[in-house]
Protein backbone atom coordinates (compact mmCIF):
# COMPACT_ATOMS: atom_id res chain seq x y z
CA UNK A 1 0.00 0.00 0.00
CA UNK A 2 1.45 3.37 -0.99
CA UNK A 3 1.83 5.86 1.87
CA UNK A 4 -0.33 8.96 1.20
CA UNK A 5 2.31 11.15 2.89
CA UNK A 6 5.65 10.05 1.39
CA UNK A 7 4.58 7.52 -1.31
CA UNK A 8 6.74 4.76 0.20
CA UNK A 9 5.40 1.32 -0.71
CA UNK A 10 6.08 -0.57 2.54
CA UNK A 11 3.91 -0.39 5.65
CA UNK A 12 2.76 -2.50 8.55
CA UNK A 13 -0.80 -3.17 9.64
CA UNK A 14 -1.38 -2.00 13.21
CA UNK A 15 -5.07 -2.86 13.57
CA UNK A 16 -7.79 -4.56 11.48
CA UNK A 17 -11.51 -4.40 12.12
CA UNK A 18 -14.57 -5.61 10.30
CA UNK A 19 -17.25 -3.00 9.60
CA UNK A 20 -20.71 -3.34 11.15
CA UNK A 21 -22.20 -4.76 7.95
CA UNK A 22 -19.31 -7.22 7.64
CA UNK A 23 -18.56 -6.24 4.03
CA UNK A 24 -15.60 -3.93 4.64
CA UNK A 25 -12.34 -4.31 6.54
CA UNK A 26 -10.81 -1.20 8.11
CA UNK A 27 -7.05 -1.32 8.53
CA UNK A 28 -4.81 1.13 10.43
CA UNK A 29 -1.38 1.17 8.82
CA UNK A 30 1.99 2.73 9.65
CA UNK A 31 4.47 3.71 6.97
CA UNK A 32 7.87 2.06 7.48
CA UNK A 33 9.68 5.12 6.15
CA UNK A 34 7.99 8.22 7.61
CA UNK A 35 6.17 6.42 10.50
CA UNK A 36 2.91 8.28 9.80
CA UNK A 37 -0.34 6.38 10.21
CA UNK A 38 -3.22 6.11 7.78
CA UNK A 39 -6.41 4.12 7.35
CA UNK A 40 -7.45 1.94 4.43
CA UNK A 41 -10.73 0.19 3.71
CA UNK A 42 -10.91 -3.11 1.87
CA UNK A 43 -13.96 -4.51 0.16
CA UNK A 44 -14.37 -7.68 -1.88
CA UNK A 45 -14.66 -6.79 -5.53
CA UNK A 46 -17.90 -8.19 -6.83
CA UNK A 47 -18.70 -8.34 -10.49
CA UNK A 48 -21.87 -6.42 -11.03
CA UNK A 49 -23.50 -6.55 -14.45
CA UNK A 50 -22.72 -3.90 -17.04
CA UNK A 51 -25.55 -1.43 -17.58
CA UNK A 52 -26.89 -1.26 -21.14
CA UNK A 53 -28.20 2.27 -21.76
CA UNK A 54 -31.09 3.19 -24.10
CA UNK A 55 -28.65 4.09 -26.87
CA UNK A 56 -26.87 0.72 -26.57
CA UNK A 57 -23.82 2.09 -24.78
CA UNK A 58 -22.49 -0.01 -21.92
CA UNK A 59 -21.11 1.31 -18.66
CA UNK A 60 -20.10 -0.07 -15.29
CA UNK A 61 -22.77 -0.35 -12.62
CA UNK A 62 -22.57 2.65 -10.29
CA UNK A 63 -24.41 2.38 -6.97
CA UNK A 64 -23.87 6.10 -6.32
CA UNK A 65 -26.15 6.93 -9.26
CA UNK A 66 -28.94 4.86 -7.74
CA UNK A 67 -28.31 6.32 -4.30
CA UNK A 68 -28.35 9.92 -5.55
CA UNK A 69 -31.56 9.34 -7.54
CA UNK A 70 -33.29 7.81 -4.53
CA UNK A 71 -32.03 10.60 -2.25
CA UNK A 72 -33.44 13.18 -4.65
CA UNK A 73 -36.80 11.40 -4.80
CA UNK A 74 -36.95 11.14 -0.99
CA UNK A 75 -35.92 14.77 -0.39
CA UNK A 76 -38.06 16.37 2.34
CA UNK A 77 -39.83 13.06 2.95
CA UNK A 78 -39.85 11.05 6.20
CA UNK A 79 -37.36 8.48 4.90
CA UNK A 80 -34.03 8.08 6.68
CA UNK A 81 -30.72 7.80 4.89
CA UNK A 82 -30.30 4.37 6.50
CA UNK A 83 -33.53 3.14 4.89
CA UNK A 84 -32.39 4.43 1.51
CA UNK A 85 -28.95 2.85 1.85
CA UNK A 86 -30.52 -0.48 2.84
CA UNK A 87 -32.75 -0.29 -0.24
CA UNK A 88 -29.70 0.37 -2.44
CA UNK A 89 -27.94 -2.59 -0.77
CA UNK A 90 -30.93 -4.82 -1.56
CA UNK A 91 -30.90 -3.65 -5.18
CA UNK A 92 -27.18 -4.25 -5.51
CA UNK A 93 -27.53 -7.77 -4.08
CA UNK A 94 -30.44 -8.46 -6.40
CA UNK A 95 -28.34 -7.46 -9.43
CA UNK A 96 -25.36 -9.49 -8.17
CA UNK A 97 -27.50 -12.55 -7.50
CA UNK A 98 -29.07 -12.36 -10.95
CA UNK A 99 -25.82 -13.67 -12.42
CA UNK A 100 -26.38 -11.56 -15.50
CA UNK A 101 -23.35 -10.06 -17.22
CA UNK A 102 -25.39 -7.20 -18.67
CA UNK A 103 -28.60 -5.55 -17.55
CA UNK A 104 -30.73 -2.95 -19.35
CA UNK A 105 -30.98 0.39 -17.56
CA UNK A 106 -34.77 0.07 -17.81
CA UNK A 107 -34.71 -3.03 -15.56
CA UNK A 108 -32.63 -1.13 -13.02
CA UNK A 109 -35.02 1.83 -13.12
CA UNK A 110 -38.03 -0.42 -12.60
CA UNK A 111 -36.34 -2.13 -9.64
CA UNK A 112 -35.54 1.26 -8.10
CA UNK A 113 -39.19 2.28 -8.47
CA UNK A 114 -40.31 -0.90 -6.69
CA UNK A 115 -38.01 -0.13 -3.75
CA UNK A 116 -39.25 3.46 -3.62
CA UNK A 117 -42.85 2.27 -3.70
CA UNK A 118 -42.14 0.31 -0.49
CA UNK A 119 -40.33 3.24 1.15
CA UNK A 120 -42.55 6.20 0.31
CA UNK A 121 -45.31 6.60 -2.27
CA UNK A 122 -44.61 10.29 -2.88
CA UNK A 123 -40.93 9.54 -3.52
CA UNK A 124 -42.04 6.76 -5.88
CA UNK A 125 -44.24 9.14 -7.89
CA UNK A 126 -41.47 11.77 -7.99
CA UNK A 127 -38.98 9.24 -9.34
CA UNK A 128 -41.50 7.77 -11.78
CA UNK A 129 -42.37 11.20 -13.18
CA UNK A 130 -38.73 11.81 -14.09
CA UNK A 131 -37.86 8.21 -15.03
CA UNK A 132 -40.90 7.67 -17.25
CA UNK A 133 -40.68 11.22 -18.62
CA UNK A 134 -44.32 12.17 -18.10
CA UNK A 135 -45.26 14.65 -20.80
CA UNK A 136 -48.49 15.91 -19.31
CA UNK A 137 -50.80 15.75 -16.31
CA UNK A 138 -52.80 12.84 -17.79
CA UNK A 139 -49.80 10.49 -17.68
CA UNK A 140 -49.11 11.63 -14.13
CA UNK A 141 -52.73 11.01 -13.10
CA UNK A 142 -52.70 7.55 -14.71
CA UNK A 143 -49.69 6.58 -12.59
CA UNK A 144 -51.43 7.87 -9.45
CA UNK A 145 -54.60 5.92 -10.28
CA UNK A 146 -52.56 2.74 -10.81
CA UNK A 147 -50.87 3.28 -7.45
CA UNK A 148 -54.23 3.80 -5.72
CA UNK A 149 -55.66 0.62 -7.30
CA UNK A 150 -52.71 -1.44 -6.07
CA UNK A 151 -53.14 0.07 -2.60
CA UNK A 152 -56.88 -0.81 -2.59
CA UNK A 153 -56.11 -4.43 -3.51
CA UNK A 154 -53.60 -4.70 -0.65
CA UNK A 155 -56.25 -3.76 1.92
N, C-alpha and C positions, 0 to 999 in steps of 0.2 A: 504494500500500500504506500503510495507516495505521500510524504509529509506535506501538508498544506502550507507550512511555514518556510521550510528550506528545500523542499522537493527531494529529499533523500528517500531512497527506496526501502530502507530497512527500518522495521519498528518491532515493538513487542506488545502483545496484548496484555493489558493489566486486568481487565474485567470484561466478562461477557454476560449478557442477560437477554432472556427471551421477552419480547413485548407481550402485552396483555392478551392480544388476539392470537399469539403463538406463531405468527407468520413472519416476523421480523426479529433479527438478532442485533442487539445493540452492543458494540464493542468499544471500550475505552482503550486507546493505544498511546504509546509513548515512542517518539522518534529516538532512534539510537544515536543520531548525530547531534541534534539541538536540544534534546530532552524535553521538548514541549509535548503536551498531551492534546489529543483530538479524538473525536467520536466518529465512528462509522456505523452505518446500518446495512445489514445484509438481508436480502430477500431472495427466495428461490425464484429463478426466472421461469415463468410459465409461458407456454406458447399459446397465446390467444389468437383467434382467427383474424385474418386480414379483413378489413372492412371494404366492401365493394360499393363505391359511391354510385349515384344515379347516372353519372356520365361514364361509368365503367372503370374509372380510376380506382386503384387499390392503395390503401394506406394502413399503417399499423393501428391496431386498436388503442384508443387513448381514453382511459377511465376519467381523466380530468375533464374531457369534453362532456361526458355524461354527467359528472358531478356538477359542473358549472351550469349546464342546462336545467338540471333539477333544482339547483339553488335558486336560479332565476325564477323558475315557476313557483317555488315555495316562498318567495320573498314576501315578507309581511304576513305570513300565514303561521298558524300555531304548529309548525313542524320543526323539530329540533334538528340540528346539524348531525347528531348521532343517528337519528332515524334515517336521514338522507344517505349518510355514509353506509349504513347497514343495507339500505336498498341497493346502492351501487355495488356493494360487496356481493349481494345475492345475484345481481345481474352478471357481474364478472364471473362468478362461479357457474352460473347457467351457461354462459358462452364457452367457458373452459370445458365443462362437462359435455357439451354438445359434440365435441370431437371434430367439429368442422374446421377445415383449413381456411375457408373464406365464408363470410356472412354478409348478406346485403344490408346496407345501412337502414333500409326500410324495416327489416326484422328487428334491428336494434332499437329503432324509434318506437315501434309497436310495444316492445318489451318494456321500454322506459315508461310509456304511457300506462301500461298495466300496473307497474309499481307505483306510479303517481296516483292512480285511481284508488289504490289501497291506502295511500298516505293522506291524501287530501283532494277532494273533488274539485275544488276551485283551482288548485295547482294543476290538476289533470287537464281541465278545460283550457287553462292558460297555455300549457305546453301543446295541447292538441291544436289550438288555434294557430300557433306559429308553425308547428310541424306539418299540419295538413294544409297550410296556406289557405285558410278560409278567405274567400273573396268577398263575401257579403254576409249580412245578418242572417239570411235564411240558412246558410251552411252552419253557422254558429248555433242557431236555434235547433237544427236537426240533431247536432251532437248533444245538446242539452236534453232534448227529448229522449234520445237513445239512453243517455245516462239515467234519466228518471225512470224509464221503463225497466232497466236492469235493477235499479234500486227497489222498485215495487215488487219485482219477482223474488228478490231476496227476503222480503218481509214475510 
